[in-house]
Amino acid sequence: MIKPKFWKRIKAQSEMIFQSPFLKRMSQLERYEFLQLSHRRRFKAGEYVYHQGDPGTGLYMIEQGAVELLYQEEHTDNAVPLTVLHAPESFGAFSVDYLVKRKASARCTTDTVIYGFFISDYQTLGKRHPRIALRFLETLNVFATRQLDLVMTRMSQIDDDEAGAEAYALLFETYDIPAEESARDKIS
């Protein structure tokens, strides 16, 4: 007999597969293969997924729970909240193909379940399914371009160097796609 816990996990994973803004640009088969290489991990409320300055090692997708991105200016003790992300959002994808240090910290605000997709997973994907790996890079490129445009718009509205640094951190850690752009993705 299959346990209810198993069905709950399958349901949560399916919702993430079909609702994730990052994965929407991929076919169902591509999403499935992508998630087969991803690593599922549970975090407690208050636990950090990574810290600002850590080497970037991969992309994270939230299955359930919430993650807050925090930016800390050098030589200060206070962290500025950038945004709170909820399932099925993702963060940290630039580090899959680019060796960059984390520009912000990611802290769970609730008990959270996250899938991690790391550089070694991308390399494995490229060997097993080069077409899916290419599709992943195309998706990353589309999101990166949109995120850059969004951050540049935000920075042009701010006349404060510190706020500009926060926007820069946000650029590298998450995809803040306005609802109208997500709707446009469904059409294309």
C-alpha positions as protocol buffer text, in pm:
chain_id: "A"
residue {
  index: 1
  type: MET
  ca { x: 0 y: 0 z: 0 }
}
residue {
  index: 2
  type: ILE
  ca { x: 127 y: 345 z: -91 }
}
residue {
  index: 3
  type: LYS
  ca { x: 151 y: 582 z: 204 }
}
residue {
  index: 4
  type: PRO
  ca { x: -34 y: 918 z: 204 }
}
residue {
  index: 5
  type: LYS
  ca { x: 300 y: 1091 z: 270 }
}
residue {
  index: 6
  type: PHE
  ca { x: 427 y: 960 z: -65 }
}
residue {
  index: 7
  type: TRP
  ca { x: 121 y: 1096 z: -251 }
}
residue {
  index: 8
  type: LYS
  ca { x: 159 y: 1432 z: -77 }
}
residue {
  index: 9
  type: ARG
  ca { x: 521 y: 1453 z: -192 }
}
residue {
  index: 10
  type: ILE
  ca { x: 431 y: 1355 z: -549 }
}
residue {
  index: 11
  type: LYS
  ca { x: 154 y: 1618 z: -553 }
}
residue {
  index: 12
  type: ALA
  ca { x: 387 y: 1892 z: -425 }
}
residue {
  index: 13
  type: GLN
  ca { x: 654 y: 1797 z: -679 }
}
residue {
  index: 14
  type: SER
  ca { x: 398 y: 1795 z: -961 }
}
residue {
  index: 15
  type: GLU
  ca { x: 270 y: 2139 z: -864 }
}
residue {
  index: 16
  type: MET
  ca { x: 624 y: 2272 z: -871 }
}
residue {
  index: 17
  type: ILE
  ca { x: 694 y: 2109 z: -1208 }
}
residue {
  index: 18
  type: PHE
  ca { x: 387 y: 2264 z: -1367 }
}
residue {
  index: 19
  type: GLN
  ca { x: 379 y: 2603 z: -1192 }
}
residue {
  index: 20
  type: SER
  ca { x: 744 y: 2705 z: -1164 }
}
residue {
  index: 21
  type: PRO
  ca { x: 808 y: 3022 z: -1366 }
}
residue {
  index: 22
  type: PHE
  ca { x: 1158 y: 2893 z: -1439 }
}
residue {
  index: 23
  type: LEU
  ca { x: 1043 y: 2553 z: -1566 }
}
residue {
  index: 24
  type: LYS
  ca { x: 741 y: 2677 z: -1767 }
}
residue {
  index: 25
  type: ARG
  ca { x: 957 y: 2733 z: -2073 }
}
residue {
  index: 26
  type: MET
  ca { x: 1049 y: 2363 z: -2080 }
}
residue {
  index: 27
  type: SER
  ca { x: 841 y: 2069 z: -2203 }
}
residue {
  index: 28
  type: GLN
  ca { x: 701 y: 1819 z: -1954 }
}
residue {
  index: 29
  type: LEU
  ca { x: 971 y: 1567 z: -2045 }
}
residue {
  index: 30
  type: GLU
  ca { x: 1244 y: 1830 z: -2006 }
}
residue {
  index: 31
  type: ARG
  ca { x: 1103 y: 1929 z: -1665 }
}
residue {
  index: 32
  type: TYR
  ca { x: 1094 y: 1568 z: -1553 }
}
residue {
  index: 33
  type: GLU
  ca { x: 1455 y: 1502 z: -1658 }
}
residue {
  index: 34
  type: PHE
  ca { x: 1564 y: 1826 z: -1494 }
}
residue {
  index: 35
  type: LEU
  ca { x: 1402 y: 1732 z: -1163 }
}
residue {
  index: 36
  type: GLN
  ca { x: 1547 y: 1380 z: -1171 }
}
residue {
  index: 37
  type: LEU
  ca { x: 1890 y: 1535 z: -1129 }
}
residue {
  index: 38
  type: SER
  ca { x: 1778 y: 1781 z: -861 }
}
residue {
  index: 39
  type: HIS
  ca { x: 1830 y: 1720 z: -490 }
}
residue {
  index: 40
  type: ARG
  ca { x: 1540 y: 1757 z: -246 }
}
residue {
  index: 41
  type: ARG
  ca { x: 1623 y: 1898 z: 96 }
}
residue {
  index: 42
  type: ARG
  ca { x: 1430 y: 2019 z: 399 }
}
residue {
  index: 43
  type: PHE
  ca { x: 1524 y: 2336 z: 586 }
}
residue {
  index: 44
  type: LYS
  ca { x: 1398 y: 2457 z: 922 }
}
residue {
  index: 45
  type: ALA
  ca { x: 1264 y: 2810 z: 971 }
}
residue {
  index: 46
  type: GLY
  ca { x: 1564 y: 3041 z: 1024 }
}
residue {
  index: 47
  type: GLU
  ca { x: 1811 y: 2806 z: 853 }
}
residue {
  index: 48
  type: TYR
  ca { x: 2024 y: 2950 z: 574 }
}
residue {
  index: 49
  type: VAL
  ca { x: 2038 y: 2790 z: 229 }
}
residue {
  index: 50
  type: TYR
  ca { x: 2353 y: 2993 z: 161 }
}
residue {
  index: 51
  type: HIS
  ca { x: 2528 y: 3308 z: 280 }
}
residue {
  index: 52
  type: GLN
  ca { x: 2629 y: 3622 z: 95 }
}
residue {
  index: 53
  type: GLY
  ca { x: 2986 y: 3576 z: -34 }
}
residue {
  index: 54
  type: ASP
  ca { x: 2964 y: 3196 z: -58 }
}
residue {
  index: 55
  type: PRO
  ca { x: 3064 y: 3047 z: -392 }
}
residue {
  index: 56
  type: GLY
  ca { x: 2759 y: 3002 z: -610 }
}
residue {
  index: 57
  type: THR
  ca { x: 2702 y: 2635 z: -672 }
}
residue {
  index: 58
  type: GLY
  ca { x: 2351 y: 2605 z: -808 }
}
residue {
  index: 59
  type: LEU
  ca { x: 1987 y: 2691 z: -857 }
}
residue {
  index: 60
  type: TYR
  ca { x: 1720 y: 2637 z: -592 }
}
residue {
  index: 61
  type: MET
  ca { x: 1347 y: 2581 z: -650 }
}
residue {
  index: 62
  type: ILE
  ca { x: 1101 y: 2607 z: -363 }
}
residue {
  index: 63
  type: GLU
  ca { x: 856 y: 2317 z: -336 }
}
residue {
  index: 64
  type: GLN
  ca { x: 692 y: 2442 z: -18 }
}
residue {
  index: 65
  type: GLY
  ca { x: 766 y: 2716 z: 232 }
}
residue {
  index: 66
  type: ALA
  ca { x: 929 y: 3056 z: 194 }
}
residue {
  index: 67
  type: VAL
  ca { x: 1282 y: 3195 z: 155 }
}
residue {
  index: 68
  type: GLU
  ca { x: 1391 y: 3551 z: 228 }
}
residue {
  index: 69
  type: LEU
  ca { x: 1683 y: 3703 z: 41 }
}
residue {
  index: 70
  type: LEU
  ca { x: 1896 y: 3932 z: 258 }
}
residue {
  index: 71
  type: TYR
  ca { x: 2165 y: 4178 z: 153 }
}
residue {
  index: 72
  type: GLN
  ca { x: 2431 y: 4299 z: 393 }
}
residue {
  index: 73
  type: GLU
  ca { x: 2645 y: 4601 z: 310 }
}
residue {
  index: 74
  type: GLU
  ca { x: 3015 y: 4549 z: 385 }
}
residue {
  index: 75
  type: HIS
  ca { x: 3131 y: 4644 z: 735 }
}
residue {
  index: 76
  type: THR
  ca { x: 2779 y: 4658 z: 879 }
}
residue {
  index: 77
  type: ASP
  ca { x: 2586 y: 4416 z: 1098 }
}
residue {
  index: 78
  type: ASN
  ca { x: 2237 y: 4474 z: 964 }
}
residue {
  index: 79
  type: ALA
  ca { x: 2096 y: 4276 z: 673 }
}
residue {
  index: 80
  type: VAL
  ca { x: 1841 y: 4439 z: 443 }
}
residue {
  index: 81
  type: PRO
  ca { x: 1554 y: 4214 z: 326 }
}
residue {
  index: 82
  type: LEU
  ca { x: 1536 y: 4216 z: -55 }
}
residue {
  index: 83
  type: THR
  ca { x: 1235 y: 3992 z: -115 }
}
residue {
  index: 84
  type: VAL
  ca { x: 1052 y: 3686 z: 12 }
}
residue {
  index: 85
  type: LEU
  ca { x: 1005 y: 3399 z: -231 }
}
residue {
  index: 86
  type: HIS
  ca { x: 737 y: 3130 z: -209 }
}
residue {
  index: 87
  type: ALA
  ca { x: 670 y: 2803 z: -387 }
}
residue {
  index: 88
  type: PRO
  ca { x: 714 y: 2748 z: -681 }
}
residue {
  index: 89
  type: GLU
  ca { x: 967 y: 3032 z: -725 }
}
residue {
  index: 90
  type: SER
  ca { x: 1339 y: 2977 z: -780 }
}
residue {
  index: 91
  type: PHE
  ca { x: 1657 y: 3161 z: -692 }
}
residue {
  index: 92
  type: GLY
  ca { x: 2033 y: 3148 z: -745 }
}
residue {
  index: 93
  type: ALA
  ca { x: 2033 y: 3022 z: -1103 }
}
residue {
  index: 94
  type: PHE
  ca { x: 2318 y: 3241 z: -1231 }
}
residue {
  index: 95
  type: SER
  ca { x: 2565 y: 3024 z: -1045 }
}
residue {
  index: 96
  type: VAL
  ca { x: 2482 y: 2712 z: -1249 }
}
residue {
  index: 97
  type: ASP
  ca { x: 2668 y: 2836 z: -1555 }
}
residue {
  index: 98
  type: TYR
  ca { x: 2868 y: 3129 z: -1415 }
}
residue {
  index: 99
  type: LEU
  ca { x: 3116 y: 3109 z: -1131 }
}
residue {
  index: 100
  type: VAL
  ca { x: 2995 y: 3398 z: -916 }
}
residue {
  index: 101
  type: LYS
  ca { x: 2987 y: 3455 z: -543 }
}
residue {
  index: 102
  type: ARG
  ca { x: 2648 y: 3490 z: -379 }
}
residue {
  index: 103
  type: LYS
  ca { x: 2540 y: 3853 z: -374 }
}
residue {
  index: 104
  type: ALA
  ca { x: 2282 y: 3795 z: -98 }
}
residue {
  index: 105
  type: SER
  ca { x: 2199 y: 3539 z: 170 }
}
residue {
  index: 106
  type: ALA
  ca { x: 1900 y: 3307 z: 146 }
}
residue {
  index: 107
  type: ARG
  ca { x: 1724 y: 3230 z: 476 }
}
residue {
  index: 108
  type: CYS
  ca { x: 1413 y: 3015 z: 520 }
}
residue {
  index: 109
  type: THR
  ca { x: 1131 y: 3203 z: 692 }
}
residue {
  index: 110
  type: THR
  ca { x: 928 y: 2883 z: 744 }
}
residue {
  index: 111
  type: ASP
  ca { x: 1003 y: 2514 z: 736 }
}
residue {
  index: 112
  type: THR
  ca { x: 1085 y: 2478 z: 368 }
}
residue {
  index: 113
  type: VAL
  ca { x: 1143 y: 2207 z: 108 }
}
residue {
  index: 114
  type: ILE
  ca { x: 1379 y: 2302 z: -172 }
}
residue {
  index: 115
  type: TYR
  ca { x: 1519 y: 2130 z: -480 }
}
residue {
  index: 116
  type: GLY
  ca { x: 1881 y: 2212 z: -558 }
}
residue {
  index: 117
  type: PHE
  ca { x: 2023 y: 2182 z: -909 }
}
residue {
  index: 118
  type: PHE
  ca { x: 2401 y: 2218 z: -901 }
}
residue {
  index: 119
  type: ILE
  ca { x: 2686 y: 2265 z: -1146 }
}
residue {
  index: 120
  type: SER
  ca { x: 2765 y: 1892 z: -1144 }
}
residue {
  index: 121
  type: ASP
  ca { x: 2396 y: 1818 z: -1216 }
}
residue {
  index: 122
  type: TYR
  ca { x: 2407 y: 2052 z: -1515 }
}
residue {
  index: 123
  type: GLN
  ca { x: 2719 y: 1875 z: -1642 }
}
residue {
  index: 124
  type: THR
  ca { x: 2544 y: 1538 z: -1606 }
}
residue {
  index: 125
  type: LEU
  ca { x: 2237 y: 1675 z: -1785 }
}
residue {
  index: 126
  type: GLY
  ca { x: 2461 y: 1798 z: -2067 }
}
residue {
  index: 127
  type: LYS
  ca { x: 2611 y: 1450 z: -2111 }
}
residue {
  index: 128
  type: ARG
  ca { x: 2279 y: 1263 z: -2092 }
}
residue {
  index: 129
  type: HIS
  ca { x: 2051 y: 1509 z: -2269 }
}
residue {
  index: 130
  type: PRO
  ca { x: 2242 y: 1786 z: -2451 }
}
residue {
  index: 131
  type: ARG
  ca { x: 1916 y: 1926 z: -2595 }
}
residue {
  index: 132
  type: ILE
  ca { x: 1764 y: 1969 z: -2249 }
}
residue {
  index: 133
  type: ALA
  ca { x: 2085 y: 2127 z: -2119 }
}
residue {
  index: 134
  type: LEU
  ca { x: 2071 y: 2375 z: -2407 }
}
residue {
  index: 135
  type: ARG
  ca { x: 1704 y: 2446 z: -2333 }
}
residue {
  index: 136
  type: PHE
  ca { x: 1801 y: 2511 z: -1970 }
}
residue {
  index: 137
  type: LEU
  ca { x: 2062 y: 2766 z: -2082 }
}
residue {
  index: 138
  type: GLU
  ca { x: 1812 y: 2931 z: -2317 }
}
residue {
  index: 139
  type: THR
  ca { x: 1566 y: 2959 z: -2027 }
}
residue {
  index: 140
  type: LEU
  ca { x: 1836 y: 3100 z: -1802 }
}
residue {
  index: 141
  type: ASN
  ca { x: 1925 y: 3355 z: -2071 }
}
residue {
  index: 142
  type: VAL
  ca { x: 1563 y: 3473 z: -2109 }
}
residue {
  index: 143
  type: PHE
  ca { x: 1523 y: 3513 z: -1735 }
}
residue {
  index: 144
  type: ALA
  ca { x: 1860 y: 3684 z: -1697 }
}
residue {
  index: 145
  type: THR
  ca { x: 1774 y: 3937 z: -1966 }
}
residue {
  index: 146
  type: ARG
  ca { x: 1438 y: 4016 z: -1805 }
}
residue {
  index: 147
  type: GLN
  ca { x: 1592 y: 4038 z: -1460 }
}
residue {
  index: 148
  type: LEU
  ca { x: 1864 y: 4273 z: -1584 }
}
residue {
  index: 149
  type: ASP
  ca { x: 1602 y: 4497 z: -1743 }
}
residue {
  index: 150
  type: LEU
  ca { x: 1396 y: 4498 z: -1422 }
}
residue {
  index: 151
  type: VAL
  ca { x: 1697 y: 4579 z: -1202 }
}
residue {
  index: 152
  type: MET
  ca { x: 1817 y: 4854 z: -1435 }
}
residue {
  index: 153
  type: THR
  ca { x: 1470 y: 5009 z: -1416 }
}
residue {
  index: 154
  type: ARG
  ca { x: 1476 y: 4990 z: -1036 }
}
residue {
  index: 155
  type: MET
  ca { x: 1826 y: 5136 z: -1019 }
}
residue {
  index: 156
  type: SER
  ca { x: 1729 y: 5428 z: -1243 }
}
residue {
  index: 157
  type: GLN
  ca { x: 1452 y: 5512 z: -995 }
}
residue {
  index: 158
  type: ILE
  ca { x: 1694 y: 5517 z: -701 }
}
residue {
  index: 159
  type: ASP
  ca { x: 1954 y: 5783 z: -630 }
}
residue {
  index: 160
  type: ASP
  ca { x: 2118 y: 5599 z: -340 }
}
residue {
  index: 161
  type: ASP
  ca { x: 2437 y: 5393 z: -386 }
}
residue {
  index: 162
  type: GLU
  ca { x: 2339 y: 5151 z: -109 }
}
residue {
  index: 163
  type: ALA
  ca { x: 1999 y: 5083 z: -266 }
}
residue {
  index: 164
  type: GLY
  ca { x: 2174 y: 5031 z: -599 }
}
residue {
  index: 165
  type: ALA
  ca { x: 2395 y: 4766 z: -440 }
}
residue {
  index: 166
  type: GLU
  ca { x: 2082 y: 4594 z: -304 }
}
residue {
  index: 167
  type: ALA
  ca { x: 1928 y: 4594 z: -653 }
}
residue {
  index: 168
  type: TYR
  ca { x: 2252 y: 4444 z: -787 }
}
residue {
  index: 169
  type: ALA
  ca { x: 2231 y: 4165 z: -528 }
}
residue {
  index: 170
  type: LEU
  ca { x: 1869 y: 4100 z: -623 }
}
residue {
  index: 171
  type: LEU
  ca { x: 1973 y: 4073 z: -989 }
}
residue {
  index: 172
  type: PHE
  ca { x: 2195 y: 3775 z: -919 }
}
residue {
  index: 173
  type: GLU
  ca { x: 1981 y: 3586 z: -671 }
}
residue {
  index: 174
  type: THR
  ca { x: 1623 y: 3570 z: -796 }
}
residue {
  index: 175
  type: TYR
  ca { x: 1387 y: 3613 z: -1086 }
}
residue {
  index: 176
  type: ASP
  ca { x: 1132 y: 3878 z: -1006 }
}
residue {
  index: 177
  type: ILE
  ca { x: 918 y: 3848 z: -1316 }
}
residue {
  index: 178
  type: PRO
  ca { x: 614 y: 4075 z: -1321 }
}
residue {
  index: 179
  type: ALA
  ca { x: 281 y: 3893 z: -1364 }
}
residue {
  index: 180
  type: GLU
  ca { x: 222 y: 4031 z: -1713 }
}
residue {
  index: 181
  type: GLU
  ca { x: 553 y: 3886 z: -1834 }
}
residue {
  index: 182
  type: SER
  ca { x: 473 y: 3545 z: -1684 }
}
residue {
  index: 183
  type: ALA
  ca { x: 140 y: 3554 z: -1868 }
}
residue {
  index: 184
  type: ARG
  ca { x: 325 y: 3637 z: -2192 }
}
residue {
  index: 185
  type: ASP
  ca { x: 543 y: 3325 z: -2144 }
}
residue {
  index: 186
  type: LYS
  ca { x: 233 y: 3106 z: -2149 }
}
residue {
  index: 187
  type: ILE
  ca { x: 144 y: 3243 z: -2493 }
}
residue {
  index: 188
  type: SER
  ca { x: 491 y: 3198 z: -2648 }
}
